[in-house]
Amino acid sequence: MKERIGKYLDAEQWPALPGRVTSRWGIYSVSGKGLLGMVAWYGPWRQYTFDPEADTTYNVACLRDIAQFLAAQNAAHRQKVEAVERAI
């Protein structure tokens, strides 16, 4: 299922990789131009990051929308971790 992020982008949640618990999303152009990049957990930084596909270009509005999507996913991840820690 795709979720609209901003005016020009959609995020589609992908299944987690085997042995991993964090989510991944493909970022697509609303105009149907294909995959623009992927949002995935980056362990060394302990946060979700955006990995763009080669030869893709973004304006300030698209970058802002991606940054807001990342912020929301990182906040949701922190809430899940804190809930698990409180339950222990």
C-alpha positions, -999 to 999 in steps of 0.1 A, spaced: 0 0 0 14 34 -10 13 64 13 14 99 -2 43 120 12 40 156 -1 27 165 -35 50 145 -57 61 114 -38 47 81 -26 62 57 0 55 20 -3 63 -1 27 83 -32 18 87 -64 39 115 -65 64 146 -84 52 150 -119 67 164 -117 102 157 -79 105 129 -62 124 131 -27 110 109 -15 81 118 -4 46 100 18 21 104 24 -16 100 61 -25 83 66 -58 74 95 -81 36 102 -82 40 107 -119 49 70 -123 86 75 -132 96 46 -110 117 41 -79 136 71 -67 152 56 -36 147 36 -4 142 45 32 158 19 55 174 16 89 211 25 89 226 8 119 258 28 124 237 60 128 208 42 146 182 59 124 163 56 92 180 72 62 172 78 25 193 61 -1 186 77 -35 188 57 -68 215 68 -92 208 97 -115 178 110 -95 173 147 -89 153 164 -61 141 199 -55 138 215 -21 101 205 -17 108 169 -23 138 169 0 117 185 27 90 159 22 115 131 25 131 146 55 97 149 72 90 113 64 123 102 79 117 123 110 83 106 114 97 71 110 126 78 134 101 91 160 79 61 156 108 38 160 120 55 191 85 52 206 85 15 199 119 10 215 109 30 246 77 10 250 97 -22 249 122 -9 274 94 2 298 78 -33 295 110 -50 306 
